Amino acid sequence: MKVNGFLKDVTGASRVTKARRTLIQNGNPANIYRDPIREVALEVHPEPMQVRCTQVKDASTTAKTFRFEAAGGKLPPFQAGQYVSFELKIGNTVTTRPFSISSAPFEARQKDHPFFEVTVRRGREDGFVSNYFYDSVHEGDAFTVSLPFGQFFYEPLRDGRHILALAGGSGITPFVSMAKEIRHGTLDADLTILAGNVSSSDIILKDELDQLAGGRVKVVHVISGEEDWQGEKGFLTSDLIRKYMREDSSFFVCGPQVMYQFVRGELEKLNIAPKRIRMEVFGAPRDITKADGYPLKEAQTFRLHVMRGIHEDVIEASSAESLAVAMERAGIKNKTRCRSGACGYCRCKLVSGEVFVPSDGDGRRWADKKFGYVHACSAYPLSDCTIKIIIEAD
């Protein structure tokens, strides 16, 4: 350490203070402070935004593709495989739903009319939101959305050069986005899609898949319900996966929940390391009573106390539905995004009572489990409960 002298050293603080005052006096009185880190964060993860549907087209006999443009003309960047969350009011119910983006990231960056698309299949009678979307959304309709979300995308530092996509039904949508980005030259990977469907007459986005096939993109249709189908038949078995996998393959899986359970077992037969497998979130179970470890024999109704700051509501909650659904039915807003227990947006404190959290939908951190926090979209009441919402919806 350099010593300048006793008096000079001990008076250093006063010299600094004097210099600081001089700079303040000579400075610009206008507030020109910028936070470049926050600016980048808001660019990548903006606040909920307004979009308008600009096109609706058939994607199969049971599915439609909906195109959206931002009211402000600019969309945030996203990666092929991520999803968008829609805020919806259907009747008296206010809810959110995630949909994988089926368009490519470069289409959201184009100069003229940047857009994103989601492809929605009309489901069974209990397909509450998907059926509403399919039947009731038209060109010109406006929505509030949040994007991008999800970890279901190719990461070259983590994944092998070859993506083996295992798709079931509408689970094809994120892989169409990846295929478009590869063909555009903005995603450096090889992609083989094993597209599983029951019928060859109802393959979602088949025309686009056929146009994208070639070069680094290979599309293999696997049909389970037609004996006279000339291509691959049956399900996405270990034998079929082995036929198309490579040493540098990473395995991306997207489809209905029953497919996840089947494919997970087939990948285990091949001794695939878990780090090479990517499973897209698949939403809430259709029937929680069939989940491993569910303790109740029949559905029951409990009292749910919901604390939001100084407000407290008491509502009815069925053991067959998540806490998030119970609140939505009662008109209580709560932030939800993935609806699968993964993202943590609907995280809340379980003050009292008991809930069931399925193992496949438990995305909580260790500390949350230890200190009694749950994700409302994947927690099912087993008794009267009291919860405290951490982040209130707008």
GULONU-795973 format. One record per residue (C-alpha): x, y, z; residue in three letters. Coordinates in steps of 0.02 Angstrom, whole numbers, padded with zeros to 5 digits, always signed. Layout:
BEGIN
XYZALA ...
END
This chain:
BEGIN
+00000+00000+00000MET +00065+00172-00047LYS +00070+00299+00094VAL +00064+00483+00038ASN +00082+00557+00209GLY -00021+00567+00366PHE -00118+00727+00332LEU -00146+00688+00148LYS -00212+00515+00188ASP -00330+00563+00328VAL -00404+00707+00225THR -00435+00595+00075GLY -00618+00571+00116ALA -00652+00758+00116SER -00568+00777-00054ARG -00678+00640-00125VAL -00834+00722-00052THR -00786+00890-00127LYS -00756+00811-00298ALA -00924+00722-00290ARG -01015+00885-00250ARG -00930+00970-00396THR -00985+00833-00515LEU -01164+00843-00452ILE -01169+01033-00474GLN -01102+01021-00651ASN -01209+00870-00697GLY -01364+00863-00806ASN -01522+00893-00701PRO -01622+00775-00813ALA -01638+00593-00759ASN -01549+00496-00896ILE -01523+00337-00795TYR -01533+00177-00896ARG -01531-00002-00837ASP -01473-00102-00988PRO -01490-00268-00897ILE -01674-00234-00859ARG -01702-00176-01038GLU -01637-00342-01104VAL -01741-00438-00975ALA -01901-00348-01029LEU -01858-00379-01211GLU -01842-00565-01183VAL -01980-00584-01051HIS -02103-00441-01075PRO -02258-00405-00974GLU -02421-00485-01036PRO -02460-00414-01207MET -02609-00392-01322GLN -02619-00493-01482VAL -02750-00511-01617ARG -02795-00664-01720CYS -02759-00626-01903THR -02786-00797-01983GLN -02872-00963-01949VAL -02840-01114-02060LYS -02870-01301-02051ASP -02724-01406-01993ALA -02815-01573-02006SER -02993-01638-01998THR -02995-01604-01810THR -02868-01463-01787ALA -02846-01280-01834LYS -02697-01163-01839THR -02721-00988-01769PHE -02603-00845-01816ARG -02577-00697-01699PHE -02492-00529-01718GLU -02446-00410-01576ALA -02550-00253-01556ALA -02388-00156-01542GLY -02314-00242-01693GLY -02168-00321-01600LYS -02155-00495-01527LEU -02024-00555-01402PRO -01893-00679-01461PRO -01924-00862-01423PHE -01846-01030-01462GLN -01921-01170-01564ALA -02013-01282-01442GLY -02069-01150-01317GLN -02250-01108-01277TYR -02366-00959-01255VAL -02493-00939-01114SER -02665-00867-01157PHE -02774-00776-01031GLU -02953-00825-01069LEU -03128-00785-01008LYS -03249-00924-01050ILE -03421-00894-00979GLY -03393-00849-00796ASN -03226-00937-00788THR -03062-00840-00802VAL -02919-00958-00841THR -02753-00977-00932THR -02692-01112-01049ARG -02522-01148-01127PRO -02506-01193-01311PHE -02345-01244-01398SER -02296-01122-01534ILE -02305-01211-01702SER -02229-01071-01806SER -02043-01037-01811ALA -01946-00904-01715PRO -01886-00821-01875PHE -02067-00787-01923GLU -02087-00683-01765ALA -01933-00582-01811ARG -01979-00540-01990GLN -01995-00357-02035LYS -02173-00358-02104ASP -02313-00429-01997HIS -02214-00535-01874PRO -02323-00672-01801PHE -02334-00831-01701PHE -02453-00977-01725GLU -02531-01109-01615VAL -02616-01266-01678THR -02760-01332-01575VAL -02852-01497-01593ARG -03034-01511-01544ARG -03035-01638-01404GLY -03160-01739-01307ARG -03312-01663-01224GLU -03206-01620-01072ASP -03081-01523-01178GLY -03142-01361-01102PHE -03017-01236-01173VAL -02961-01328-01330SER -03141-01348-01386ASN -03176-01165-01350TYR -03025-01115-01453PHE -03071-01228-01597TYR -03254-01175-01602ASP -03253-00993-01549SER -03092-00903-01596VAL -03102-00806-01759HIS -03002-00679-01856GLU -03004-00512-01767GLY -03022-00582-01591ASP -02903-00504-01463ALA -02816-00592-01318PHE -02691-00559-01180THR -02543-00676-01189VAL -02377-00704-01103SER -02225-00778-01191LEU -02105-00861-01205PRO -02104-01004-01080PHE -02034-01179-01068GLY -01869-01274-01077GLN -01919-01389-01220PHE -01794-01325-01347PHE -01629-01377-01423TYR -01475-01322-01327GLU -01310-01365-01416PRO -01210-01360-01253LEU -01326-01492-01181ARG -01401-01592-01324ASP -01329-01702-01461GLY -01324-01641-01639ARG -01467-01759-01686HIS -01643-01730-01616ILE -01752-01886-01618LEU -01927-01815-01594ALA -02058-01933-01525LEU -02226-01851-01559ALA -02402-01909-01522GLY -02552-01824-01604GLY -02551-01637-01568SER -02380-01658-01488GLY -02311-01630-01663ILE -02327-01440-01647THR -02159-01394-01565PRO -02068-01507-01688PHE -02145-01417-01836VAL -02072-01257-01762SER -01901-01340-01748MET -01911-01409-01925ALA -01951-01238-01996LYS -01807-01159-01903GLU -01686-01293-01964ILE -01742-01274-02145ARG -01723-01085-02127HIS -01543-01110-02072GLY -01561-01032-01900THR -01557-01194-01799LEU -01401-01301-01819ASP -01464-01478-01788ALA -01525-01635-01875ASP -01705-01683-01842LEU -01795-01849-01861THR -01980-01845-01816ILE -02073-02004-01773LEU -02251-01939-01787ALA -02373-02059-01705GLY -02557-02052-01753ASN -02706-02168-01754VAL -02765-02126-01929SER -02672-02066-02084SER -02823-01957-02127SER -02804-01851-01969ASP -02620-01806-01959ILE -02601-01630-01890ILE -02500-01513-02003LEU -02465-01655-02126LYS -02449-01538-02276ASP -02320-01432-02186GLU -02226-01586-02127LEU -02217-01654-02304ASP -02150-01487-02367GLN -02020-01478-02228LEU -01955-01656-02252ALA -01787-01665-02337GLY -01607-01619-02301GLY -01578-01613-02114ARG -01762-01647-02077VAL -01834-01823-02087LYS -02019-01859-02054VAL -02080-02036-02018VAL -02267-02061-01997HIS -02312-02203-01879VAL -02494-02259-01890ILE -02572-02371-01758SER -02750-02391-01821GLY -02732-02447-02003GLU -02673-02621-02049GLU -02652-02575-02232ASP -02540-02425-02196TRP -02383-02442-02302GLN -02264-02355-02182GLY -02215-02385-02001GLU -02358-02460-01898LYS -02401-02473-01716GLY -02331-02370-01573PHE -02165-02284-01536LEU -02082-02440-01468THR -01901-02468-01420SER -01873-02566-01581ASP -01936-02421-01686LEU -01836-02293-01586ILE -01679-02399-01604ARG -01705-02403-01793LYS -01697-02213-01809TYR -01584-02160-01664MET -01400-02113-01680ARG -01255-02110-01559GLU -01273-01922-01545ASP -01463-01922-01523SER -01557-01823-01394SER -01736-01882-01369PHE -01876-01753-01366PHE -02049-01816-01316VAL -02214-01724-01336CYS -02390-01794-01337GLY -02531-01852-01222PRO -02494-01910-01046GLN -02525-02093-01085VAL -02391-02083-01219MET -02264-02013-01094TYR -02289-02162-00982GLN -02268-02283-01126PHE -02118-02198-01208VAL -02028-02178-01042ARG -02031-02367-01022GLY -01971-02395-01201GLU -01824-02277-01178LEU -01777-02368-01017GLU -01765-02529-01119LYS -01634-02443-01226LEU -01537-02385-01072ASN -01548-02204-01127ILE -01470-02089-00998ALA -01599-01970-00922PRO -01491-01820-00969LYS -01523-01861-01153ARG -01713-01856-01134ILE -01822-01700-01142ARG -02005-01716-01092MET -02122-01573-01133GLU -02246-01526-00996VAL -02411-01613-01030PHE -02541-01520-00927GLY -02647-01580-00783ALA -02697-01765-00773PRO -02868-01800-00848ARG -02911-01908-00698ASP -02808-01876-00541ILE -02886-02027-00454THR -02783-02139-00568LYS -02617-02059-00521ALA -02493-02165-00425ASP -02517-02143-00238GLY -02683-02051-00245TYR -02765-02095-00077PRO -02952-02058-00096LEU -03073-02188-00163LYS -03201-02061-00224GLU -03211-01873-00252ALA -03250-01764-00102GLN -03285-01579-00080THR -03185-01474+00044PHE -03177-01294+00102ARG -03032-01194+00032LEU -02979-01033+00120HIS -02885-00920-00002VAL -02782-00779+00074MET -02731-00635-00039ARG -02652-00495+00061GLY -02790-00433+00177ILE -02924-00526+00078HIS -02983-00699+00122GLU -03111-00801+00025ASP -03189-00967+00071VAL -03238-01074-00078ILE -03280-01254-00117GLU -03143-01363-00191ALA -03164-01538-00262SER -03029-01667-00227SER -03039-01713-00413ALA -02982-01539-00467GLU -02827-01439-00430SER -02825-01288-00315LEU -02800-01178-00469ALA -02959-01243-00552VAL -03058-01220-00391ALA -03003-01038-00381MET -03042-01008-00565GLU -03218-01078-00546ARG -03244-00958-00400ALA -03180-00810-00501GLY -03019-00790-00402ILE -02873-00741-00513LYS -02709-00831-00487ASN -02557-00827-00600LYS -02538-00990-00694THR -02438-01027-00850ARG -02384-01208-00882CYS -02533-01294-00794ARG -02415-01440-00761SER -02330-01398-00597GLY -02168-01351-00683ALA -02148-01163-00701CYS -02195-01107-00524GLY -02298-00954-00572TYR -02445-01016-00466CYS -02336-01055-00315ARG -02428-01028-00151CYS -02404-01064+00034LYS -02502-01209+00107LEU -02544-01135+00278VAL -02648-01283+00337SER -02727-01441+00271GLY -02668-01583+00161GLU -02649-01593-00028VAL -02596-01726-00154PHE -02460-01683-00279VAL -02432-01813-00418PRO -02250-01860-00438SER -02255-01823-00626ASP -02318-01647-00592GLY -02208-01599-00445ASP -02088-01465-00508GLY -02057-01388-00337ARG -01885-01348-00270ARG -01821-01442-00119TRP -01844-01290-00007ALA -02025-01268-00062ASP -02064-01447-00013LYS -01979-01424+00155LYS -02067-01262+00200PHE -02241-01304+00137GLY -02259-01221-00032TYR -02358-01298-00176VAL -02398-01258-00356HIS -02586-01230-00362ALA -02605-01308-00535CYS -02536-01475-00475SER -02601-01484-00296ALA -02766-01574-00257TYR -02854-01551-00089PRO -02871-01699+00026LEU -02948-01599+00169SER -03006-01423+00211ASP -02858-01311+00167CYS -02793-01135+00188THR -02674-01064+00059ILE -02589-00896+00040LYS -02559-00833-00135ILE -02382-00767-00154ILE -02401-00666-00314ILE -02574-00596-00348GLU -02639-00590-00526ALA -02667-00420-00604ASP 
END
